[in-house]
Amino acid sequence: MDPISITFYAMVCGCLSMAAPRLGGLVPRLAVGAGIGVAAAILLPVLRGMMGLTY
């Protein structure tokens, strides 16, 4: 996974997480969203490989 994709997913999830007020203030929501985005970007190629899918 290239750094651009990881950064993109982190930014998207970080921005989307701003709609989740249950996590507290803006900074915790951005941090959680960015963490989820990074995890998704890292996990996606693994899952695609396990399913036999290629780009």
C-alpha positions, 0 to 999 in steps of 0.5 A: 500500500502506498503512502498516498492511499493511506493518507487519503483513507485517513483524511476521509475517515478523519473528516467523516468522524467529525459527525460522530459526537459521541467520541468527544471533541474534534481532536479525538474524533479526528484521531479515531477516524484517521486510525480507522482509515489507516487500518482500513488502508492496510487491511484492504490489500490483505483482504483482496489477496485472501479473496483472490482479487487483484487490482 
